[in-house]
Amino acid sequence: MPTIARAITELARAVTDLAKQQGRASTALADVAREQRITNLIVRSQISADPEEKRRLVAEASSRMDAPRRRSPHNPIE
C-alpha cells in the first residue's frame, strides 16, 4: 500500500509540474506573437510611402509596446 501511495504522489507531482510548464509555454507563445506583431508594424511603417499610414503604424506599434503584457492565468508574475 505505501508503494501505491508513493506512486500516486509522484504522479500528482508530475501532472502539476506539466501544468506549470504548459502555462509558461502559453505565456511565452503569447509574448512571441505580440513581439512579432510589433515588429511587423515597424517594418510596414518603414516600407510605407504614405506619411499618414507611416504615422498610424508607428503609433500603433508604440502603443502596443507600452501596453502591459497579458499573462496566462497559469503563470502569474512572481
C-alpha positions as CSV (number, residue, x, y, z in Angstrom):
1,M,0.0,0.0,0.0
2,P,2.8,2.5,0.8
3,T,4.2,1.9,-2.7
4,I,0.9,2.7,-4.4
5,A,0.5,5.9,-2.3
6,R,4.1,7.0,-3.2
7,A,3.4,6.3,-6.9
8,I,0.2,8.3,-6.8
9,T,2.0,11.2,-5.1
10,E,4.8,11.2,-7.7
11,L,2.2,11.1,-10.5
12,A,0.4,14.1,-8.9
13,R,3.6,16.0,-8.7
14,A,4.4,15.2,-12.4
15,V,1.0,16.3,-13.5
16,T,1.3,19.6,-11.5
17,D,4.8,20.2,-13.0
18,L,3.5,19.6,-16.5
19,A,0.6,22.1,-16.0
20,K,3.1,24.7,-14.8
21,Q,5.3,24.1,-17.8
22,Q,2.3,24.4,-20.2
23,G,1.3,27.7,-18.6
24,R,4.8,29.1,-19.1
25,A,4.8,27.9,-22.7
26,S,1.4,29.6,-23.3
27,T,2.7,32.9,-21.9
28,A,5.9,32.6,-24.0
29,L,3.9,32.0,-27.2
30,A,1.7,35.0,-26.4
31,D,4.8,37.1,-25.9
32,V,6.3,36.0,-29.2
33,A,3.1,36.7,-31.1
34,R,3.0,40.2,-29.5
35,E,6.6,40.9,-30.4
36,Q,6.0,39.7,-34.0
37,R,3.0,42.0,-34.4
38,I,5.0,45.0,-33.2
39,T,7.9,44.1,-35.5
40,N,5.5,43.7,-38.4
41,L,4.1,47.2,-37.7
42,I,7.5,48.8,-37.5
43,V,8.7,47.1,-40.8
44,R,5.5,48.1,-42.6
45,S,5.9,51.7,-41.4
46,Q,9.4,51.8,-42.9
47,I,8.2,50.4,-46.2
48,S,5.1,52.7,-46.5
49,A,5.5,55.7,-48.7
50,D,2.3,57.3,-47.3
51,P,3.2,59.6,-44.4
52,E,-0.2,59.3,-42.8
53,E,-0.1,55.5,-42.9
54,K,3.5,55.6,-41.6
55,R,2.4,57.7,-38.6
56,R,-0.5,55.4,-37.9
57,L,1.6,52.2,-38.0
58,V,4.3,53.8,-35.7
59,A,1.6,55.0,-33.3
60,E,0.1,51.5,-33.2
61,A,3.5,49.9,-32.6
62,S,4.3,52.4,-29.9
63,S,1.0,51.8,-28.1
64,R,1.4,48.0,-28.3
65,M,5.0,48.3,-26.9
66,D,3.7,50.5,-24.0
67,A,0.8,48.2,-23.2
68,P,1.2,45.8,-20.4
69,R,1.7,42.2,-21.3
70,R,-1.1,39.7,-20.8
71,R,-0.2,36.8,-18.6
72,S,-1.5,33.3,-18.6
73,P,-3.6,32.7,-15.5
74,H,-1.4,29.6,-15.0
75,N,1.8,31.7,-14.9
76,P,1.4,34.6,-12.5
77,I,4.1,37.2,-12.2
78,E,6.4,36.0,-9.5
